Amino acid sequence: MIEKRQNIRIGCFTKCVLYYNESKYWCILENISFTGALIRMCGTIPVGIRAGDKCSLILNNDPVFSSGEHNSKIARLNSPRIGLCFLKRDASDS
């Protein structure tokens, strides 16, 4: 089966933080595109997490030096990896 993607993925392998259900989880960012990212959990996948759940991603393990928090939703789960889809920001968010 051929994958049809709209955007090119860029391999990263850098630390990041997933915020889900008012908790933070350390992860490794495996790849990223304009529309989403693939992360690998450093620990176990959060209990109860499902495709479609909202979360956010910080692309650095230190929020002070981060490019910002990226609102996302869970696109797919394949333990220990999680596929994220970035949510579009409203003009009022900038």
C-alpha atoms as an extended CHARMM CRD file, in Angstrom:
* protein
*
        94  EXT
         1         1  MET       CA              0.0000000000        0.0000000000        0.0000000000  PROA      1               0.0000000000
         2         2  ILE       CA              1.4230000000        3.3910000000       -1.0090000000  PROA      2               0.0000000000
         3         3  GLU       CA              1.1980000000        6.2080000000        1.5220000000  PROA      3               0.0000000000
         4         4  LYS       CA             -0.0990000000        9.5080000000        0.1890000000  PROA      4               0.0000000000
         5         5  ARG       CA              1.2040000000       12.3840000000        2.2910000000  PROA      5               0.0000000000
         6         6  GLN       CA              0.6730000000       16.0710000000        1.6820000000  PROA      6               0.0000000000
         7         7  ASN       CA              3.8630000000       17.2010000000        3.4290000000  PROA      7               0.0000000000
         8         8  ILE       CA              7.4220000000       15.9420000000        3.6540000000  PROA      8               0.0000000000
         9         9  ARG       CA              8.5060000000       14.5110000000        7.0060000000  PROA      9               0.0000000000
        10        10  ILE       CA             11.8170000000       15.5570000000        8.5130000000  PROA      10              0.0000000000
        11        11  GLY       CA             13.6290000000       13.1930000000       10.8770000000  PROA      11              0.0000000000
        12        12  CYS       CA             14.6170000000       14.8540000000       14.1500000000  PROA      12              0.0000000000
        13        13  PHE       CA             15.2720000000       12.5220000000       17.0950000000  PROA      13              0.0000000000
        14        14  THR       CA             15.2410000000       15.2620000000       19.7110000000  PROA      14              0.0000000000
        15        15  LYS       CA             13.6240000000       15.5500000000       23.1390000000  PROA      15              0.0000000000
        16        16  CYS       CA             10.1080000000       16.9230000000       23.4660000000  PROA      16              0.0000000000
        17        17  VAL       CA              7.2620000000       17.0340000000       25.9670000000  PROA      17              0.0000000000
        18        18  LEU       CA              3.6890000000       15.8460000000       25.4070000000  PROA      18              0.0000000000
        19        19  TYR       CA              1.0330000000       17.5060000000       27.5660000000  PROA      19              0.0000000000
        20        20  TYR       CA             -2.0460000000       15.3240000000       27.9150000000  PROA      20              0.0000000000
        21        21  ASN       CA             -4.8320000000       15.4130000000       30.4880000000  PROA      21              0.0000000000
        22        22  GLU       CA             -2.9970000000       17.9570000000       32.6910000000  PROA      22              0.0000000000
        23        23  SER       CA              0.1680000000       15.8060000000       32.8810000000  PROA      23              0.0000000000
        24        24  LYS       CA              3.4550000000       15.9690000000       31.0040000000  PROA      24              0.0000000000
        25        25  TYR       CA              5.2660000000       13.0740000000       29.3870000000  PROA      25              0.0000000000
        26        26  TRP       CA              8.8530000000       12.9870000000       28.1270000000  PROA      26              0.0000000000
        27        27  CYS       CA              9.1780000000       11.8890000000       24.5210000000  PROA      27              0.0000000000
        28        28  ILE       CA             11.5040000000       11.7660000000       21.5460000000  PROA      28              0.0000000000
        29        29  LEU       CA             10.3930000000       13.6030000000       18.4170000000  PROA      29              0.0000000000
        30        30  GLU       CA             11.1020000000       11.1310000000       15.6090000000  PROA      30              0.0000000000
        31        31  ASN       CA              9.8330000000       13.1850000000       12.6890000000  PROA      31              0.0000000000
        32        32  ILE       CA              7.8160000000       16.2880000000       11.9610000000  PROA      32              0.0000000000
        33        33  SER       CA              5.9940000000       17.9430000000        9.0610000000  PROA      33              0.0000000000
        34        34  PHE       CA              3.8640000000       21.0550000000        8.6560000000  PROA      34              0.0000000000
        35        35  THR       CA              0.7650000000       19.1080000000        9.6940000000  PROA      35              0.0000000000
        36        36  GLY       CA              1.9380000000       16.7380000000       12.4170000000  PROA      36              0.0000000000
        37        37  ALA       CA              4.6150000000       14.7630000000       14.1960000000  PROA      37              0.0000000000
        38        38  LEU       CA              5.5590000000       11.2660000000       15.2530000000  PROA      38              0.0000000000
        39        39  ILE       CA              6.7680000000       10.9390000000       18.8350000000  PROA      39              0.0000000000
        40        40  ARG       CA              8.1100000000        7.9900000000       20.7990000000  PROA      40              0.0000000000
        41        41  MET       CA              7.1920000000        7.8620000000       24.4690000000  PROA      41              0.0000000000
        42        42  CYS       CA             10.1170000000        7.5130000000       26.8980000000  PROA      42              0.0000000000
        43        43  GLY       CA              7.7620000000        5.8030000000       29.3510000000  PROA      43              0.0000000000
        44        44  THR       CA              4.4210000000        4.1050000000       28.9640000000  PROA      44              0.0000000000
        45        45  ILE       CA              1.6370000000        5.5850000000       26.8710000000  PROA      45              0.0000000000
        46        46  PRO       CA             -0.8220000000        7.4720000000       29.1250000000  PROA      46              0.0000000000
        47        47  VAL       CA             -3.7660000000        5.3880000000       30.3340000000  PROA      47              0.0000000000
        48        48  GLY       CA             -7.0060000000        6.1530000000       28.5080000000  PROA      48              0.0000000000
        49        49  ILE       CA             -5.4140000000        8.0150000000       25.6000000000  PROA      49              0.0000000000
        50        50  ARG       CA             -7.3490000000        7.5820000000       22.3330000000  PROA      50              0.0000000000
        51        51  ALA       CA             -7.2200000000        8.7630000000       18.7540000000  PROA      51              0.0000000000
        52        52  GLY       CA             -8.9680000000       12.1330000000       18.5530000000  PROA      52              0.0000000000
        53        53  ASP       CA             -7.9560000000       13.2570000000       22.0650000000  PROA      53              0.0000000000
        54        54  LYS       CA             -6.5430000000       16.7780000000       22.3090000000  PROA      54              0.0000000000
        55        55  CYS       CA             -3.0400000000       17.3630000000       23.6210000000  PROA      55              0.0000000000
        56        56  SER       CA             -0.1210000000       19.7120000000       23.0680000000  PROA      56              0.0000000000
        57        57  LEU       CA              3.5270000000       19.2990000000       22.1960000000  PROA      57              0.0000000000
        58        58  ILE       CA              6.5820000000       21.3070000000       23.1730000000  PROA      58              0.0000000000
        59        59  LEU       CA              9.4700000000       20.7150000000       20.7940000000  PROA      59              0.0000000000
        60        60  ASN       CA             12.1180000000       20.9310000000       23.4850000000  PROA      60              0.0000000000
        61        61  ASN       CA             12.4060000000       19.4520000000       26.9540000000  PROA      61              0.0000000000
        62        62  ASP       CA             12.8550000000       22.9730000000       28.3730000000  PROA      62              0.0000000000
        63        63  PRO       CA              9.7680000000       25.1980000000       27.8620000000  PROA      63              0.0000000000
        64        64  VAL       CA             11.9190000000       28.3290000000       28.3640000000  PROA      64              0.0000000000
        65        65  PHE       CA             13.8430000000       27.5960000000       25.1540000000  PROA      65              0.0000000000
        66        66  SER       CA             10.9660000000       26.0700000000       23.2130000000  PROA      66              0.0000000000
        67        67  SER       CA              9.4880000000       27.3440000000       19.9660000000  PROA      67              0.0000000000
        68        68  GLY       CA              6.1110000000       27.2510000000       21.6970000000  PROA      68              0.0000000000
        69        69  GLU       CA              3.3140000000       24.9040000000       22.5360000000  PROA      69              0.0000000000
        70        70  HSD       CA              1.6880000000       23.2210000000       19.5350000000  PROA      70              0.0000000000
        71        71  ASN       CA             -1.9600000000       22.2910000000       20.0510000000  PROA      71              0.0000000000
        72        72  SER       CA             -2.5560000000       18.8470000000       18.5990000000  PROA      72              0.0000000000
        73        73  LYS       CA             -4.8150000000       15.8430000000       18.5310000000  PROA      73              0.0000000000
        74        74  ILE       CA             -3.8790000000       12.1820000000       18.6900000000  PROA      74              0.0000000000
        75        75  ALA       CA             -4.0060000000       10.7970000000       15.1400000000  PROA      75              0.0000000000
        76        76  ARG       CA             -2.8410000000        7.2390000000       15.8490000000  PROA      76              0.0000000000
        77        77  LEU       CA             -1.3670000000        5.0260000000       18.5490000000  PROA      77              0.0000000000
        78        78  ASN       CA              1.2570000000        2.3750000000       17.9090000000  PROA      78              0.0000000000
        79        79  SER       CA              3.0060000000        1.8060000000       21.2430000000  PROA      79              0.0000000000
        80        80  PRO       CA              5.4630000000        3.2910000000       22.0670000000  PROA      80              0.0000000000
        81        81  ARG       CA              4.8070000000        5.7580000000       19.2220000000  PROA      81              0.0000000000
        82        82  ILE       CA              2.0550000000        8.3450000000       18.9310000000  PROA      82              0.0000000000
        83        83  GLY       CA              1.1260000000       10.1680000000       15.7330000000  PROA      83              0.0000000000
        84        84  LEU       CA             -0.0130000000       13.7540000000       16.2550000000  PROA      84              0.0000000000
        85        85  CYS       CA             -1.9540000000       16.0660000000       13.9710000000  PROA      85              0.0000000000
        86        86  PHE       CA             -1.3610000000       19.7690000000       14.6040000000  PROA      86              0.0000000000
        87        87  LEU       CA             -4.5010000000       21.8450000000       15.0620000000  PROA      87              0.0000000000
        88        88  LYS       CA             -4.8320000000       25.0700000000       13.1210000000  PROA      88              0.0000000000
        89        89  ARG       CA             -4.5660000000       28.2730000000       15.1020000000  PROA      89              0.0000000000
        90        90  ASP       CA             -7.1750000000       30.9920000000       14.8500000000  PROA      90              0.0000000000
        91        91  ALA       CA             -6.0160000000       34.4860000000       13.8900000000  PROA      91              0.0000000000
        92        92  SER       CA             -7.0300000000       35.5440000000       17.4170000000  PROA      92              0.0000000000
        93        93  ASP       CA             -4.4120000000       33.1300000000       18.8840000000  PROA      93              0.0000000000
        94        94  SER       CA             -1.4130000000       35.0550000000       17.5390000000  PROA      94              0.0000000000
